[in-house]
Amino acid sequence: MQAAAKDLVAKLLTSTHRRLFTMTRGRLGGELAGMPVLVLTTIGRKSGQPRQTMLTSPVQDGENVLLVASYGGDDRHPTWFLNLRDDPEVVVTMRGKTLPMHATVASVEEKEQWWPSVTAAYKGYAGYQRRTDRDIPLVILSPAD
């Protein structure tokens, strides 16, 4: 699929999912492929405006939430990742709670530690990594101070 078409499909699916999730307070669309769904709010690196994206979290560790910046194995980083890389202060709505969080891109060692749990939760992530030469980043969200 061409990049522009993929981006449009991703935006349409995310928008529809977010409306369903919001209207039902997560009763519909609150889980996908056995993983909790969350709304990640970042600040657009170009616009400076809040941007919301629907994502899944394959692993949660206490109050920390892991995200995979896979974009389905695309050679490009997803926009939400670029936004939080530039401004790591984000807001997450998950399981009926909205919390300010701080995003950190996992180090090589942290990714090695977490990757087996990530791919055990959703095998598709391993396929996404094989599909691209880009090292797919893991993001660790921790409660903001």
N, C-alpha and C positions, 0 to 999 in steps of 0.2 A: 504494500500500500504506500502510496506517495506520502511524503511528510505532511503536506498541507491537508490532504484528505484524512490522514490519521489524526492530526490535531483537531480537525473539525468534529470527527466522530467522538474523540475523547471529551471534547467540550460539551457536546450534546448529551452524552451518556452521564457525565458528571453532573450537569445541570438537572437532568431528570431525576437522578438518584438523590441529589441534595434536596430537591423539592419533596420527594416522597419521604425521605428520612426526617425532614423538618416538620412536615404536616402530621406525621404519625408519632413524633417524638422518639423516633428510632424503633418503633414496634415493627415497621416494615423497612427493610433495607439496613438493619442494624448489625447484620452478620453476612459475610460473603465467603464462600469456600471454607467455612469453619473458623474464620477470623473475624474479630470485631471490626466494625466499620467506624471511622472517625471523620470528623470535619476538621481539617487543618486550615487555620487562618494565618496567612503570611502577609507581609507588606511587600507589594510589588517593587522590584528593584528599579524599574524604570518609571512607573507611574506614581509610586509612593502611596498607593491606595490599597486597602485591605483586599486580599484575594483568598477565596475559599476553594478547597479541593477535597473531594471525597477520597479517602484512602483506606486500606486495610492495614492492620498491625499483626504480623505473624507471631510476634513474641512480646510479652510484657514481663517486666522484671520488677516486682514491687510497684513503685510509683512511676518507674521508667517505662517508656513505650518505644518500641523499635519500629522504624519505617524502612522500606526498601525503595530506593530511587531507581526503579527498574525501567519504567516507561515501556513495559512489555518487551524488553530486550532491544529497544531502539538504540541507535548509535548516539543519540542526543540525551543529555540530562533532562528530566522533566522540569518544567518552569517552576513548580513549587520548590524543588530542591535548590535551584539557582537563587530564588527569593530568600530562603532561610539561610543559605550559605552567606548571603550578603547582610542579612538581618536575622540573627538567630532567635530573637524574641518572638514567639508564636503563641497562638491560642488553639487549644484542642477541645473539641466536644466529642465525648465518647461515653457510652453507657449512661447517658442522661446527665453527665457532669461537664461543665465548661471550666477549663483551667488555663491560666497562663503557664507556658512552659518555655524552657530554653533548649534549643537544638544544638547538638554537637555531631559533627561527622565522625563516625567511628574510625579509629586508627586501624592500621593494618592488623595489629595484634587483636584488637577488639572484634574486627570483622572475622578473623580466623576463629575466635572463640564463639561468636554468635551464629555464623553461617550455617553450621549443621542444624541448629535449632530452627533457623529460618526456613531452610529447605525441607525439614521434617514437617513443619507446619503447612507448607505449600510447595510441592515439588516443582511447580511452574517456575519458581525463581531460579532454580538451577538451569533450566532450559533457557531462560532469558539471558543468563550470564554466558551460556555457550553461544547464543545467537549474536553477541556483540563483542567487539574488541575492547569496548569501554569497561573499565572496572566499575561495576554497579555499587554505588555507595550505600552503606547502612547509616541511618541517622538515629541517634539516641535522643529522645525527648525526656527531659527531667523537669520536675516542678521548678518554676521560677522562684527565686528568693523573695 
